[in-house]
Amino acid sequence: MTERLIFGMALMFLLALAMMSTPTAAGNWKDSFDEICSKTQASDSLSVQELMALIERSDKLMPEIQASDDPSKKIYLQRLKKCRALFEFMIDSKKVPEK
């Protein structure tokens, strides 16, 4: 009986450890979202190449958010679209020659 108890406790510990160390899909896309949209504050100092990379990352992230079952995914999608639009605007403004 003691062996069963020890085995059961060890199994529960391993399961709890595995659950804590495995990131969830929701956490992954939210981390990516935060990384991308945090760049909006400094978007005027980013190069065109950096802005284009952020747009590409946004485009890749949108389907991940759409596929999630997070109840707030519509909000995140709209915010990501706005971040992306700002990056596009900054690229356009950098391409226009100053008068």
N, C-alpha and C positions, 0 to 999 in steps of 0.2 A: 504494500500500500504506500509506503514511504517513497519507493522508487517511482510509482505512478505520479505522486504529488510533485516530486522533483522534476520528472520529465515534463509534466504539464506546465509547471512554472517556467521551466527553461524554454518550452515552446512558446508560451505567451510572451516571454521576454524577447525572443527572436522575432516574433511577429510584430510586436510594438516597435522594435528597433528598425525593422524593414519598412514599416509604414512611415516612420519619421524621416528616414534617409531617402525615400523615393519621392522626388518632386512630382506634384500633380500636373496634369496638362494645363489646368487653369493657371497655376502659378507660373508656368513657363511663358505663356503668351502674355500674361500681365507684366512679367518682368521685361519682356521685349517691348511691350507697349510703353512702359515707363522709360526705358532707355531711349526709344525713338522720340517720344513726345517731350522728353526733358530737354532735347536739343533745340526746341523752339525758342527758348530764351536767348540762345546765342546764335540763332540762325543767320544773323547779319554778318557774323564773323567767320562763318563756314565757307569753304570753297565750293564751287559748282560741283566738283566731283563728290565731295562729302554730302552735299544736298541730294545729289542723284542717288547715292548709295542709301540714304535715308528713305527716299521715295521707293526704291526697290524693296527695301526691308518692309515698308508699310504695305506694299502690294502683296508681299508674301505672307504677311501677318493677317490680313483681312480674312482669308478663307479659314484660318485657324480659329479666329474669334467667332466667325459665323457658325462653325461646326461645334462650338462649345455649347454646353447646356447651362451656362451661367445666366441667371435672370437679368443681369445688367449688361449683357453683350451688346444690345442696341446702343446704349450710351457710349460704350467703349468704341464701337464702330464709328459713330458720329464724331467722337473726339479724334480718332485716328484719321478720319477723312479731313478734318480741319487742320490737323498737324501737317498732313500731306499737302494740302492746298497751300499752306504757308510756305512750305519748302519749294513748291512750284513757283509761287509768287517771287520768292527770293532769287530763284534761278533766272526768272524773266527780268527782274530788276537789275541783276548783275550783267545781263547781256545787253541791256539798253545803254548805248553810249551817253555819257553825260554831255550836256550842252553848255 
